[in-house]
């Protein structure tokens, strides 16, 4: 399976360019999408999920466009875990995940929801109301609803927000074990280097780096070799791009 992003560009009403001619391809595995706030990461994920129609460009799955005629069948193969997800507080956790799976056309939605909650470590919370869950638990519910439908393409926007170190380690292990394409947007460089086999850096709506974690680390200044090489290399790439 292959996901192709071709010349995506988008601007909001203010005239701010959120994406500018972004192109890349994804195959199976975990790819990290890194950028500072406002780089365009959430806009890119929304366009890839089919929830935002870009001003220009196209996203295809196995050469089939996610927009236009016949796009519903293509979009059903993609699942998005958004950065912010409003949940109905009075609903039970299992009912919520099952409902979203059913709305996406899943058969045996309840069974799939049970399995997904178990995979994110929330099997013991499935009968609790969403309002009774901590912020970190709610983030794991957001991940569970994306996993429940067994997507070919999984888009994750800041999935580790609110997770403690043990929960984060479990999430990383889960992502590395998934089939299909995973695109992980994160500010946490440990997520990037631990989970991903490829790193994309987005800055001011443009793709400014594409390579392996080792490629990124190799770009770090020699004087910063202190275990934070990936972060230092990222900051250097951003600084150099600003000077252009």
C-alpha positions as CSV (number, residue, x, y, z in Angstrom):
1,X,0.0,0.0,0.0
2,X,1.2,3.5,-0.8
3,X,0.0,6.9,0.2
4,X,0.9,9.8,-2.0
5,X,0.7,13.5,-1.1
6,X,1.2,15.6,-4.1
7,X,1.7,19.4,-4.1
8,X,-0.7,20.1,-1.2
9,X,-1.2,23.8,-0.6
10,X,-3.7,25.5,1.6
11,X,-4.4,29.0,3.0
12,X,-6.9,30.1,5.6
13,X,-9.2,33.2,5.5
14,X,-6.5,35.3,7.1
15,X,-4.3,34.7,4.1
16,X,-1.8,32.7,6.2
17,X,-0.3,29.9,4.2
18,X,-0.7,26.7,6.2
19,X,0.7,24.4,3.5
20,X,2.9,25.2,0.5
21,X,3.5,22.7,-2.2
22,X,4.0,19.7,0.2
23,X,4.8,16.3,-1.5
24,X,5.9,13.0,-0.2
25,X,5.0,9.3,-0.2
26,X,4.3,6.8,2.6
27,X,4.6,3.1,2.7
28,X,4.1,0.7,5.6
29,X,5.8,1.7,8.8
30,X,5.8,4.6,11.2
31,X,6.7,8.1,9.9
32,X,7.0,11.0,12.2
33,X,5.9,14.5,11.3
34,X,7.7,17.2,13.3
35,X,7.4,20.9,13.4
36,X,6.9,23.9,15.8
37,X,3.5,25.2,16.6
38,X,1.9,26.7,13.4
39,X,4.1,24.7,11.0
40,X,1.0,23.2,9.3
41,X,1.0,19.7,10.8
42,X,-2.7,19.5,11.9
43,X,-3.7,21.0,8.5
44,X,-1.7,18.4,6.7
45,X,-3.2,15.5,8.7
46,X,-6.8,16.9,8.2
47,X,-6.2,17.0,4.4
48,X,-4.9,13.5,4.4
49,X,-7.9,12.3,6.4
50,X,-10.3,13.9,4.0
51,X,-11.8,16.3,6.7
52,X,-10.3,19.3,4.9
53,X,-10.3,20.1,1.2
54,X,-7.0,21.7,0.4
55,X,-6.8,24.7,-1.9
56,X,-4.5,22.7,-4.3
57,X,-3.0,19.3,-4.6
58,X,-4.1,15.7,-4.0
59,X,-3.9,12.8,-1.6
60,X,-4.2,9.3,-3.0
61,X,-4.2,5.8,-1.5
62,X,-3.0,3.2,-4.0
63,X,-3.6,5.8,-6.7
64,X,-7.2,6.4,-5.6
65,X,-8.0,10.0,-4.6
66,X,-9.5,10.7,-1.2
67,X,-11.6,13.5,-2.7
68,X,-14.1,13.4,-5.5
69,X,-16.1,10.6,-7.0
70,X,-15.8,7.3,-5.1
71,X,-13.8,8.9,-2.3
72,X,-16.0,7.5,0.5
73,X,-14.5,4.0,0.1
74,X,-11.0,5.4,0.1
75,X,-11.5,7.6,3.2
76,X,-12.9,4.6,5.1
77,X,-9.4,3.2,5.0
78,X,-8.0,6.2,6.9
79,X,-8.4,7.0,10.6
80,X,-7.5,10.2,12.4
81,X,-6.7,10.8,16.1
82,X,-7.1,14.6,16.3
83,X,-5.1,16.7,18.7
84,X,-8.3,18.0,20.3
85,X,-11.4,15.7,20.6
86,X,-14.6,16.8,22.3
87,X,-16.2,13.8,24.0
88,X,-19.7,13.4,25.3
89,X,-19.0,13.2,29.1
90,X,-22.1,11.2,30.1
91,X,-21.4,8.3,27.7
92,X,-19.6,5.1,28.7
93,X,-16.2,4.6,27.3
94,X,-17.0,1.4,25.4
95,X,-20.3,2.8,24.0
96,X,-18.4,5.8,22.7
97,X,-15.7,3.8,20.9
98,X,-18.3,1.3,19.6
99,X,-20.5,4.1,18.3
100,X,-17.7,5.8,16.3
101,X,-16.7,2.4,14.9
102,X,-20.3,1.7,13.9
103,X,-20.6,5.1,12.2
104,X,-17.5,4.3,10.1
105,X,-19.3,1.1,8.9
106,X,-17.5,-1.4,11.0
107,X,-19.2,-4.8,11.6
108,X,-19.1,-6.1,15.1
109,X,-18.4,-2.6,16.3
110,X,-18.7,-3.4,20.0
111,X,-16.3,-6.3,19.7
112,X,-13.8,-4.1,17.9
113,X,-14.2,-1.4,20.5
114,X,-13.5,-3.9,23.3
115,X,-10.3,-5.1,21.5
116,X,-9.2,-1.5,20.9
117,X,-9.6,-0.4,24.5
118,X,-7.6,-3.4,25.6
119,X,-4.8,-2.5,23.2
120,X,-4.5,0.9,24.8
121,X,-4.7,-0.4,28.3
122,X,-8.2,0.7,29.1
123,X,-10.0,-2.6,29.4
124,X,-10.8,-1.9,33.0
125,X,-12.3,1.5,32.2
126,X,-14.8,0.5,29.5
127,X,-17.9,0.8,31.7
128,X,-16.9,4.1,33.2
129,X,-18.2,7.4,31.8
130,X,-15.8,9.5,29.8
131,X,-16.2,12.3,32.4
132,X,-14.6,9.9,35.0
133,X,-11.5,9.5,33.0
134,X,-8.3,11.4,33.4
135,X,-6.9,13.6,30.5
136,X,-4.4,10.9,29.7
137,X,-7.1,8.2,29.6
138,X,-9.2,10.3,27.3
139,X,-6.2,10.6,24.9
140,X,-6.0,6.8,24.9
141,X,-9.7,6.6,24.2
142,X,-9.1,8.9,21.2
143,X,-6.4,6.5,20.0
144,X,-8.7,3.5,20.6
145,X,-11.4,5.0,18.4
146,X,-8.9,5.3,15.6
147,X,-7.5,1.8,16.0
148,X,-11.0,0.1,16.3
149,X,-11.7,0.3,12.6
150,X,-8.4,-1.4,11.6
151,X,-7.4,1.4,9.2
152,X,-4.8,1.0,6.5
153,X,-3.6,4.5,7.2
154,X,-3.5,5.8,10.8
155,X,-3.0,9.6,11.4
156,X,-2.0,10.6,14.9
157,X,-1.9,14.3,16.0
158,X,0.1,14.6,19.2
159,X,-0.9,11.2,20.6
160,X,1.3,11.2,23.7
161,X,-0.1,14.4,25.2
162,X,-1.1,13.8,28.8
163,X,0.5,10.3,28.9
164,X,2.9,9.3,31.7
165,X,6.2,7.6,30.8
166,X,4.8,4.1,31.2
167,X,1.7,4.8,29.1
168,X,3.9,6.5,26.4
169,X,6.2,3.5,26.3
170,X,3.2,1.3,25.7
171,X,1.9,3.5,23.0
172,X,5.3,3.5,21.2
173,X,5.4,-0.3,21.4
174,X,1.8,-0.5,20.0
175,X,2.6,1.8,17.1
176,X,5.7,-0.2,16.1
177,X,3.7,-3.4,16.0
178,X,1.0,-2.0,13.7
179,X,0.6,-2.9,10.0
180,X,-0.1,-0.3,7.4
181,X,1.0,3.3,7.3
182,X,1.3,5.4,10.5
183,X,1.9,9.1,10.4
184,X,2.7,10.4,13.8
185,X,2.7,14.2,14.6
186,X,4.6,15.0,17.8
187,X,6.5,17.6,19.7
188,X,8.1,14.9,21.8
189,X,11.4,14.0,20.2
190,X,11.5,10.7,22.2
191,X,8.3,9.6,20.4
192,X,9.9,10.4,17.1
193,X,13.2,8.6,17.6
194,X,11.7,5.6,19.5
195,X,8.7,4.9,17.2
196,X,9.5,6.2,13.7
197,X,11.7,4.8,11.0
198,X,11.4,8.0,9.0
199,X,11.1,11.7,10.0
200,X,9.5,14.6,8.0
201,X,10.1,18.1,9.2
202,X,7.5,20.7,8.3
203,X,8.3,24.4,8.7
204,X,6.0,27.3,7.8
205,X,3.9,24.9,5.7
206,X,6.9,23.5,3.7
207,X,8.6,20.2,3.9
208,X,12.2,21.0,4.8
209,X,13.6,17.6,5.8
210,X,12.9,13.9,4.9
211,X,15.1,11.1,6.3
212,X,15.7,8.4,8.8
213,X,16.3,9.1,12.5
214,X,20.0,8.4,11.9
215,X,20.0,10.9,9.1
216,X,18.6,13.6,11.4
217,X,21.0,12.8,14.3
218,X,24.0,13.0,11.9
219,X,23.0,16.7,11.2
220,X,23.4,17.7,14.9
221,X,26.3,20.0,15.7
222,X,29.3,18.0,17.1
223,X,29.4,20.2,20.3
224,X,25.8,19.1,21.2
225,X,26.4,15.4,21.4
226,X,24.7,14.9,24.7
227,X,21.8,12.5,24.0
228,X,19.7,15.2,22.5
229,X,21.1,15.1,19.0
230,X,17.8,14.7,17.2
231,X,16.3,17.8,19.0
232,X,19.4,19.9,18.3
233,X,19.4,18.8,14.6
234,X,15.8,19.7,14.3
235,X,16.4,23.2,15.8
236,X,19.3,23.8,13.5
237,X,17.2,22.8,10.4
238,X,14.5,25.3,11.5
239,X,17.0,28.1,12.2
240,X,18.7,27.6,8.8
241,X,15.4,27.6,7.0
242,X,14.4,30.9,8.6
243,X,17.6,32.5,7.3
244,X,16.7,31.7,3.6
